[in-house]
């Protein structure tokens, strides 16, 4: 089998492998092709990237694996590579001209993928922020203000929080249930004390009021800090991240508020490649520079391939979160308006009818679901890989499922 390798150049084989991989339906990533061809999970994408760039040649066994992974007849990959080598030589440019063309095509492809993903992520985050602000302004803050006029609301029992604390390694369903219970406890505790009035009453503007209340939920104080006062949209809810496991801004946790930051992080690697795109034009005269650009493109393509699943999960999960908040903004707001019209403010808790008290408790649950949805740390989806990514997707899926069930049953 070793004699099969002498009839083609590494550059020609790389061109053929890339074309065949991208022609698959659905298109295979470099990592997927590498795994199918028998490379180890960890280095599969890098191995294929180096082959496609003409920087390495596969062993005889790996050639067989690639042939099978690309659904070719036995030995067909070598035949195609040999034919491509002859065609390149007949064109008078060896492999250099084709490699230049390949580099340009790869550069265009990287730029296109980055632009498409940036557009999709931006529109997803924009839709979420719009739904988030609407739910905040139409339901959350009006309810908090109405609740603040009710004296004597009972604090939640501490045992409701202490029970069911998930152990390390607990499944996603148990962890998600506790997140919602934790948020519900924090909202009820804040509304039953003076912190809600101080937070909302001292705040100027919806975004600042919301941040003040969520800070009070988290820390039992109305202090928000200078950084939060100027935020809007989902960014205003960052103070509650510590409550729900996302961390605070100071600790580096951005949650969905990190929309702009995560987009910047997404394009950071590919942007380096685009910045050196001028190397393509001198590549015809400088083989070393051509290879340097190929390596940078390898890195960018590997990053884009590695992020692909996280990007799709981000778009799906944030889209679902936006729909939940839209439901709260419409149906929760209508229910809250009907409830508020029947209140005589200010009033005492004991003066509320059992039905009104039950509705109050339902609204606390809606607030908890809103906070749980708004503070998902979705930026992690773009940095985690493998099993860790699977676990994070599973947890967020459970949080959204339970929040959606709660919202539809209470609003």
C-alpha positions in Angstrom: 0.0 0.0 0.0 3.0 2.3 0.5 3.6 2.6 -3.2 0.2 4.3 -3.7 1.5 7.5 -2.1 4.3 8.3 -4.6 2.0 9.3 -7.5 0.4 12.4 -6.0 1.6 15.6 -4.2 0.4 16.5 -0.7 -1.1 19.7 -2.0 -3.1 17.9 -4.6 -4.4 15.3 -2.1 -5.3 18.2 0.3 -7.3 19.9 -2.4 -9.2 16.7 -3.3 -10.0 15.9 0.3 -11.3 19.4 1.1 -13.5 19.4 -2.0 -14.9 16.0 -1.3 -15.5 16.8 2.4 -17.3 20.1 1.5 -19.4 18.3 -1.1 -20.9 15.9 1.4 -24.6 16.4 2.3 -24.7 17.5 5.0 -21.3 19.1 4.8 -18.8 17.4 7.1 -16.6 19.4 9.4 -12.9 18.6 9.5 -13.3 17.0 12.9 -16.2 14.8 11.7 -14.2 13.6 8.7 -11.2 12.9 10.9 -13.2 10.8 13.4 -14.8 8.8 10.6 -11.4 8.2 9.1 -10.1 6.8 12.3 -8.2 9.7 13.9 -8.6 10.3 17.6 -11.4 12.5 18.9 -9.0 15.1 20.3 -6.9 15.7 17.2 -9.2 14.7 14.3 -9.9 18.2 13.1 -6.3 19.4 13.3 -5.1 16.3 11.4 -7.6 16.8 8.5 -6.8 20.5 8.5 -3.1 19.8 8.0 -3.8 17.3 5.2 -6.1 19.7 3.4 -3.4 22.4 3.6 -0.8 20.1 2.1 1.3 20.3 5.3 1.1 16.6 6.1 0.5 13.3 4.3 -1.7 10.5 5.8 -0.3 7.1 6.4 -1.5 4.2 4.2 -4.0 3.1 6.9 -5.3 6.6 7.2 -5.7 6.9 3.4 -7.9 3.8 3.5 -9.9 5.4 6.3 -10.3 8.7 4.4 -11.4 6.8 1.3 -14.1 5.0 3.2 -15.2 8.1 5.2 -15.7 10.0 1.9 -17.8 7.1 0.5 -15.3 6.4 -2.3 -14.5 3.2 -4.1 -11.3 1.4 -2.8 -8.3 3.3 -3.9 -10.3 6.1 -5.5 -9.0 8.9 -3.3 -5.4 8.1 -4.4 -6.5 8.0 -8.1 -8.2 11.4 -7.8 -5.2 12.9 -6.0 -2.8 11.5 -8.7 -5.0 12.9 -11.5 -5.1 16.3 -9.8 -1.3 16.3 -9.5 -0.9 15.6 -13.2 -3.4 18.4 -14.1 -1.6 20.9 -11.9 1.7 20.0 -13.5 0.3 20.2 -17.0 -1.0 23.7 -16.2 2.6 24.7 -15.7 2.3 26.0 -12.2 3.0 22.9 -10.2 0.7 23.0 -7.1 1.5 26.6 -6.2 -1.1 28.3 -8.4 -3.8 25.9 -7.2 -2.7 26.4 -3.6 -3.0 30.2 -4.0 -6.5 29.7 -5.4 -7.3 27.4 -2.5 -6.1 29.9 0.0 -8.2 32.6 -1.5 -11.2 30.4 -1.5 -10.6 29.4 2.1 -10.2 33.0 3.2 -13.4 34.0 1.5 -15.2 31.0 3.2 -13.9 31.9 6.6 -15.1 35.5 6.2 -18.5 34.4 5.0 -19.0 32.0 7.9 -17.9 34.7 10.4 -20.3 37.2 8.8 -23.2 34.8 8.7 -22.8 33.7 12.3 -22.3 37.3 13.5 -25.6 38.3 11.8 -27.5 35.3 13.2 -26.1 35.8 16.7 -26.8 39.6 16.6 -30.4 39.2 15.4 -31.0 36.5 18.1 -29.6 38.7 20.9 -31.6 41.7 19.6 -34.8 39.7 19.6 -34.1 38.5 23.1 -33.4 42.0 24.4 -36.6 43.3 22.9 -38.6 40.6 24.6 -36.7 40.9 27.8 -37.3 44.7 28.0 -41.0 44.2 27.2 -41.5 41.6 29.9 -39.6 43.8 32.4 -41.7 46.9 31.6 -45.1 45.3 31.2 -45.0 42.7 33.9 -42.0 42.5 36.2 -41.7 46.1 37.5 -45.4 46.9 37.6 -45.9 43.8 39.8 -43.0 44.7 42.1 -44.5 48.2 42.5 -47.9 46.8 43.2 -46.5 44.3 45.7 -44.6 47.0 47.4 -47.9 48.7 48.4 -49.0 45.5 50.2 -47.8 45.4 53.8 -47.2 42.2 55.7 -46.6 39.8 52.9 -45.1 36.7 54.5 -41.5 35.8 53.9 -40.9 32.4 52.2 -40.1 29.5 54.6 -36.4 28.9 54.7 -36.9 25.2 54.6 -38.3 25.5 51.1 -34.9 26.6 50.0 -32.9 24.1 52.1 -34.8 21.1 50.8 -33.6 19.6 47.6 -30.2 21.3 47.3 -28.6 19.4 44.4 -25.5 17.5 45.2 -22.4 17.9 43.1 -22.9 16.0 39.8 -26.7 16.1 40.1 -28.6 15.7 36.9 -29.8 18.7 34.8 -33.4 18.4 35.9 -32.7 18.5 39.6 -30.3 21.4 39.2 -32.7 23.4 37.0 -35.5 22.8 39.5 -33.3 24.2 42.3 -32.3 27.2 40.3 -36.0 28.2 39.9 -36.8 27.5 43.6 -33.8 29.6 44.6 -34.9 32.5 42.4 -38.5 32.2 43.7 -37.2 32.3 47.3 -35.1 35.4 46.5 -38.0 37.3 44.9 -40.5 36.4 47.7 -37.9 37.3 50.4 -37.2 40.7 48.8 -40.9 41.6 48.3 -41.7 40.7 51.9 -39.1 43.2 53.2 -38.2 46.8 52.7 -35.6 46.1 50.0 -38.1 46.1 47.2 -39.4 49.5 48.0 -35.9 50.9 48.5 -34.7 49.4 45.2 -37.5 50.4 43.0 -38.3 53.7 44.7 -34.8 54.9 44.6 -34.2 54.0 40.9 -34.5 56.3 38.0 -35.7 54.5 34.9 -36.8 51.0 34.2 -33.4 49.5 33.5 -31.9 50.9 36.8 -35.0 49.9 38.8 -34.8 46.4 37.4 -31.1 46.1 38.2 -31.7 47.5 41.7 -34.4 44.9 42.4 -32.4 42.0 41.1 -29.4 43.2 43.1 -31.7 43.2 46.2 -32.8 39.7 45.3 -29.3 38.6 45.1 -27.6 40.4 48.0 -30.5 41.7 50.1 -29.5 45.3 49.3 -30.5 48.0 46.9 -26.9 48.9 46.1 -26.2 48.4 42.4 -22.9 50.0 41.7 -22.0 52.6 39.1 -21.5 50.1 36.3 -25.1 48.8 36.3 -26.8 52.1 36.4 -26.2 52.8 32.7 -27.2 49.4 31.4 -30.3 48.6 29.5 -32.0 45.4 28.2 -30.8 42.2 29.5 -27.5 43.8 30.6 -29.5 45.5 33.4 -30.2 42.1 35.0 -26.6 41.2 35.5 -26.8 41.8 39.3 -28.9 38.7 39.6 -26.3 36.4 38.0 -24.7 35.4 41.3 -28.1 34.2 42.5 -28.5 31.9 39.5 -25.0 30.6 39.1 -23.8 32.9 36.3 -21.5 35.0 38.3 -21.4 38.8 38.4 -19.9 41.2 35.9 -17.0 41.8 38.2 -16.3 38.1 38.3 -16.4 37.9 34.5 -19.9 36.4 34.1 -21.9 38.2 31.4 -24.9 35.9 30.8 -26.9 37.0 27.9 -25.8 40.5 28.5 -22.6 39.5 26.9 -24.1 39.8 23.4 -21.5 42.2 22.1 -18.7 40.5 23.9 -19.5 37.0 22.7 -19.7 38.2 19.1 -16.3 39.8 19.5 -15.0 36.6 20.9 -16.5 34.6 18.1 -14.7 36.6 15.4 -11.4 37.2 17.3 -9.6 34.1 15.9 -10.9 34.5 12.3 -10.3 38.2 12.4 -6.5 37.5 12.8 -6.6 35.6 9.6 -8.5 38.3 7.8 -6.0 40.9 9.0 -3.2 39.0 7.3 -5.2 38.3 4.1 -2.6 40.4 2.2 -0.3 37.4 2.4 -2.4 35.8 -0.3 -1.2 38.2 -2.9 2.5 37.6 -2.2 2.0 33.9 -1.8 2.9 33.2 -5.4 6.4 34.4 -4.8 6.9 33.2 -1.2 6.1 29.6 -0.3 6.9 30.2 3.4 4.3 33.0 3.6 1.8 30.8 1.8 2.3 28.1 4.4 2.1 30.6 7.2 -1.3 31.7 5.9 -2.4 28.1 5.5 -1.6 27.5 9.2 -3.6 30.6 10.3 -6.5 29.4 8.2 -6.2 26.0 9.7 -6.6 27.6 13.2 -9.5 29.7 12.1 -11.4 26.9 10.4 -10.7 24.6 13.4 -12.1 27.3 15.7 -15.2 27.7 13.5 -15.8 24.0 13.3 -15.4 23.6 17.1 -17.9 26.4 17.7 -20.5 25.3 15.2 -22.5 23.2 17.7 -22.3 25.8 20.4 -23.5 28.5 18.0 -26.5 26.5 16.9 -27.3 25.7 20.5 -27.0 29.4 21.4 -29.4 30.4 18.7 -31.9 27.7 19.6 -31.8 28.4 23.4 -31.8 32.2 23.2 -34.7 32.0 20.7 -36.7 29.8 23.1 -35.9 32.2 26.0 -37.2 35.2 23.9 -40.4 33.4 23.3 -40.9 32.6 27.0 -40.4 36.3 27.8 -42.7 37.4 25.1 -45.4 35.2 26.7 -44.8 36.8 30.0 -44.9 40.3 28.5 -48.4 39.6 27.0 -50.2 37.1 29.2 -48.4 37.9 32.5 -49.1 41.6 32.0 -52.8 41.0 31.3 -53.2 38.9 34.5 -51.2 41.4 36.5 -53.4 44.3 35.3 -56.6 42.4 36.3 -55.2 41.6 39.7 -54.0 45.2 40.3 -57.4 46.7 39.4 -59.0 44.8 42.3 -56.4 46.0 44.9 -56.9 49.0 47.2 -53.5 50.3 47.6 -51.9 50.6 50.1 -53.4 47.5 51.8 -52.5 44.7 54.2 -51.8 41.2 53.2 -54.5 39.8 55.4 -57.0 42.0 53.6 -56.4 40.2 50.3 -58.8 37.4 49.4 -57.4 33.9 49.2 -57.6 34.2 45.4 -55.6 37.4 45.4 -53.0 35.9 47.6 -52.7 32.9 45.3 -52.3 35.2 42.3 -49.6 37.1 44.2 -47.7 33.8 44.7 -48.2 33.0 41.0 -46.6 36.3 40.0 -43.7 35.6 42.3 -43.2 32.4 40.3 -43.4 34.3 37.1 -40.7 36.7 38.3 -38.5 33.8 39.2 -38.9 32.2 35.8 -38.1 35.5 34.2 -34.9 35.9 36.1 -33.9 32.3 35.5 -34.4 32.7 31.7 -32.8 36.1 31.6 -29.6 35.1 33.3 -28.6 31.9 31.4 -24.9 32.1 30.9 -25.2 31.4 27.2 -21.7 32.7 26.4 -20.4 29.4 27.8 -21.9 27.6 24.8 -19.2 29.2 22.6 -16.3 28.2 24.7 -17.2 24.7 26.0 -16.5 21.6 24.1 -17.4 17.9 24.1 -19.1 16.5 27.2 -19.0 19.8 29.1 -20.9 21.5 26.2 -23.4 18.6 26.2 -24.0 19.1 30.0 -24.4 22.9 29.7 -26.9 22.5 26.8 -28.8 19.9 28.9 -29.0 22.2 31.9 -30.1 25.2 29.9 -32.7 23.1 28.1 -34.1 22.0 31.5 -34.2 25.5 32.8 -36.1 26.7 29.8 -38.5 23.7 29.8 -39.3 24.2 33.5 -39.6 28.0 33.1 -41.9 27.6 30.1 -44.1 25.1 32.0 -44.3 27.4 35.0 -45.1 30.5 32.9 -47.8 28.8 30.9 -49.4 27.4 34.1 -49.3 30.7 36.0 -49.8 33.5 33.5 
